Amino acid sequence: GQSLEQPSEVTAVEGAIVQINCTYQTSGFYGLSWYQQHDGGAPTFLSYNALDGLEETGRFSSFLSRSDSYGYLLLQELQMKDSASYFCAVASSASKIIFGSGTRLSIRP
Amino acid sequence: DTAVSQTPKYLVTQMGNDKSIKCEQNLGHDTMYWYKQDSKKFLKIMFSYNNKELIINETVPNRFSPKSPDKAHLNLHINSLELGDSAVYFCASSQDGGPSSYEQYFGPGTRLTVT
């Protein structure tokens, strides 16, 4: 079967750093993506890792280890507007992305 | 300038009815998708079209029929609606169907409620 595991909820404090982990088991693997979704909104693309290592985009960074079937999203200098659900997604074949069940990030002042 | 648009945004209907959701993208992308997001926020792909051709059909009931008149449009028709069809349906697009499919642009969603 194909599965992606990520924590269902994470809570952090404004200004802090939080890491959201994702482990995957899929029949094919092109890369790992991360999407953000605010309540009532649409998923928006954040980052993509095809190769091992860390990709940084502003306050957000994403990491991938293909040998461990593992990745994470790192959010720094948390702001209240970062409160949202975060989905990891595996591009398992051409034109097909499998999404994880999402991690709801709550940020306290 | 809306990149991916869907109509309607909300759809409330009774069991047994037939309804359609329309999707349009102005990004010049070759590939379009339909996703279903249930009440637990699980996002599951239903269909994918590349240049008007169906390339992914994820064991969706025959009551769901996508139609792509051109590569900028992908509509979803649902026959004989059931209670379990209640969900948010998202249309999305990506530049092509290959490795670039990891970066998808989503429409605002259509919240379908079947009573």
Boltz contact constraints between the chains, C-beta under 6 A:
constraints:
  - contact:
      token1: [A, 30]
      token2: [B, 99]
      max_distance: 6.0
  - contact:
      token1: [A, 31]
      token2: [B, 102]
      max_distance: 6.0
  - contact:
      token1: [A, 33]
      token2: [B, 102]
      max_distance: 6.0
  - contact:
      token1: [A, 42]
      token2: [B, 106]
      max_distance: 6.0
  - contact:
      token1: [A, 42]
      token2: [B, 108]
      max_distance: 6.0
  - contact:
      token1: [A, 42]
      token2: [B, 109]
      max_distance: 6.0
  - contact:
      token1: [A, 43]
      token2: [B, 106]
      max_distance: 6.0
  - contact:
      token1: [A, 45]
      token2: [B, 103]
      max_distance: 6.0
  - contact:
      token1: [A, 48]
      token2: [B, 102]
      max_distance: 6.0
  - contact:
      token1: [A, 91]
      token2: [B, 102]
      max_distance: 6.0
  - contact:
      token1: [A, 94]
      token2: [B, 97]
      max_distance: 6.0
  - contact:
      token1: [A, 94]
      token2: [B, 98]
      max_distance: 6.0
  - contact:
      token1: [A, 95]
      token2: [B, 31]
      max_distance: 6.0
  - contact:
      token1: [A, 95]
      token2: [B, 48]
      max_distance: 6.0
  - contact:
      token1: [A, 95]
      token2: [B, 55]
      max_distance: 6.0
  - contact:
      token1: [A, 95]
      token2: [B, 56]
      max_distance: 6.0
  - contact:
      token1: [A, 95]
      token2: [B, 97]
      max_distance: 6.0
  - contact:
      token1: [A, 95]
      token2: [B, 101]
      max_distance: 6.0
  - contact:
      token1: [A, 96]
      token2: [B, 56]
      max_distance: 6.0
  - contact:
      token1: [A, 99]
      token2: [B, 43]
      max_distance: 6.0
  - contact:
      token1: [A, 101]
      token2: [B, 42]
      max_distance: 6.0
  - contact:
      token1: [A, 102]
      token2: [B, 41]
      max_distance: 6.0
